[in-house]
């Protein structure tokens, strides 16, 4: 989603999809209703994550319908969702972190994952590929994947501690550039996630990589870094089409 087309105001304007950042819950509900209308679904058929920068993935069933949107979240520490049941929209939240989309057109299954720096260095993308292999018998070569809008390398400055984690996790891939000041680095989450997904068996021709930065485009997209935390949330949605 973008920031546009909703009813929220102030720092949440206008399409905020988070209930947990202080926005009027009625505005958030209306925003979900509008998104549902565009997608041909409704909030009762959406299932939201409860993100804490883990690599935990939940297998979503009909029992989860409305979770985190029309119903209180029944679980914690879930940064990835996957299902092979049509008619349920998976929902994950963003404001600079990386959305990862996975579609298996052969086994008819989908996965959606939130991957910030912690999730990326822990291999969230590879975890989702493995999860879909185990639960849906997906062949990684069949998967179609995408790295969605998120913070770009020019905007994402990190310290030596985070840089060190990435140097260990990606010894053969250039995911760090020298920063603008001593002891700082620019971190390329897009390149890191690209390498993770290719190493997990996804074909290069099946992988789409964004060129849209949340921080560079704060009028269009919420950015935690650009707003200094004064913001709402974007969402990624992914659904297998089919009747409810």
N, C-alpha and C positions, 0 to 999 in steps of 0.2 A: 504494500500500500504506500501511498504518499501522505503528506499532511493535508491534502485538499479533499473537499467534498463532505466534510463532517459538520457537526454542530457545536463542538467544544470551543472554548474561547481562551484568551490569554496565552500563557505559555503552552497550552494544550491545543491551540488552534491548528486545524479544525477537526482533523480525523485522528484523534487520540484513541487508542484501543487498549489502554491499560486502566484497570480498576484500582491499581495500587499506588498511583503517583499523586493522588489528591484531587483528581478531576471529579466533577459531578457524575455519579454513577448513571443517572438517567441519560446524560449526554453520551456516555460510553455505550450504553445499551442501544441508543438510536444509531450511533455510528456502526455498531455491529449489524443492526437491521439493514442499514443502507448497503454495507458490504455484501451481506447475504443476498440482497435483491440483485446486485450486479452479478454475483456468482451463481444465481439460480438456486440458492439454498436459504437457510435461516439460522439464527443463533442456536436454536435447539438441536441442530445437526452439526454443530462445530465442537471440536475437542481441543482444548488449549494445554500447552506445556506448563510446567512450574519450574522455571529455569534458575539454576544456581551454579552455572559454569562447570557442570559435570560432563561425563560421556554416557550418562544413563539414558537408555531408550525404552519407551513403553510400547508394548503391542496393544494397539487400540481396538476395542470391540464396541458393540452397541451399548454395553453397560457404561461406557465413558461419555455418552452423548451429553453435550451441554457443559462438560467439565470445565470449570474455570471461567465460564461465560454466563450461562443461565443457572448454573449450580456451583456451589463452593468447590474448590479443587479437592479431590479425594486423595491426592498424592503430592509429594514434594520431590525435589531433586530430580526432575525429569527435563532434559534438554533436547531430547529427540523423540519423535513419534513416528510410528509406522503402522500400516494396515493393508489388508487386501480386501476390505469390505467396501463396496460402493456406497456413495451417498453420505459419507462422513468427511467433513472438511477439517483437516489438521491445521492447527494454528500455533505459530511460534512468534516470539517478540524480539524487536530490534531497535537500536538507536546508535549504531556504529558496528556492532558485531556482525559476523558473516552468516547469512542464511544459506543453507545447503539443501538443494532439492534433488530427490531421487525418484525416478519412475522406471518400473520394470514393465515394458509393454508386452512381454511374453507371459510372465506369471501373473500379470495384472495386480501389481502391488506398488505402494508408494512409501516414501520416507521423507521426513522433513526434520532438519537438525539446526540447532543454534550453536555457533562455534565462534567464541571470542578468542582471545589469545590463549586462555587456559584450555579451552576445548580443542583448539588447533594444535597446541603443543602436545596434548594428550591423544591426538589422532581421532577426533570425533568423526570425520568423514570416513575413515577406514572402519571405525566401529559400526557405522550405519551399514556399510557394504557387507560386513560380516554378519550383522543382525539380519539383514534381508536374505542373505545366503542361508542362514540357519532356519529362519522361520518361514520363508516363502520358496526356498530352493532356487533363489535368484542366481543367475550366472552374471558376474560383474561385467562381462563383455556385452551383455544385453542392456545394462542399465544406462539410462539417459540422465545426466546430472547437470546441475547448474550452480554456480557460485553467484549469489545475488548481491544487490547494492549494499555497500558497507564502507568502512573507512579505508582510504587509499594510503599508499606508502608515504606520500608526501605529507600527509596530515597526521600520521600515526607515529609519534615520537615515544620511545620507551627507554628505560634505564638499563644499566649493565646487567641487573639481575634477570630481567625478562629476556634481554638479548642473549645471555648465556644459556638460558633454557632452549632457545631456538637454535643456537649454534650446535648444541648437543643433539637435538631432535632432527635437524636438517643439515648434517655435515657436508652433504654433496650438492646442496641447492642454495643459491644466493637469495636469501629472504631478508637480509639486513643490509642497509646502507649506512654510511657514516652520517651521524646527526649533525645538526647545525651548531651544537656546542659540545664541549669535551664531556665524554662519558655518556653521551646520548646516541641513540640509533634510530633510524627510520625502519619500521617493520612492515614487510609486505605480506599481509595476510592472504591476499589473493593468490600470490605465487605459492605460498606454503600450502594452502588448501588444494591448489591445482596439483602439486606434487603428491600430496597425500592420496588424492583420488586416482591419479594415474598409477601410483604404486600399488593401490588396492585392486587394480585390474580394470578400471574404467577406460574405455578407448578415448583417445584424444578427440576423435571426431564426434563423440557422444557427449562432450563436455563444453558447456557454454560458460564464459567467464565475463562478469560485468566490467564495465568501465565507468560506472556511476558511483561517485563517492558521497556518502551521507554528510560528511563534514564540509565538503566543498559546496554542497547544495542544500544548506540549512533552511532555505525558504521553501524547498520542496519536500525535504526529508528531515525527520528528527535526528539530531546528532547530540549524543551525550557530551562529547568533547567540545563541540562548538558552542553549546548552550550552557556549559559548566553545570550540567545536571538539571537545568531548569527546562523540562521538556516532557512530552508525552512519549508514546511508543508507536512505532510502526509494527505491522505484522506481515508474516508470510503465510499464505494459504495454499493448500494443496489437497485436491479431492479426486478420487476415482469417480468418474461420472456414472450415474445410474440412479434408479428410482430410490427414494427414501424408503 
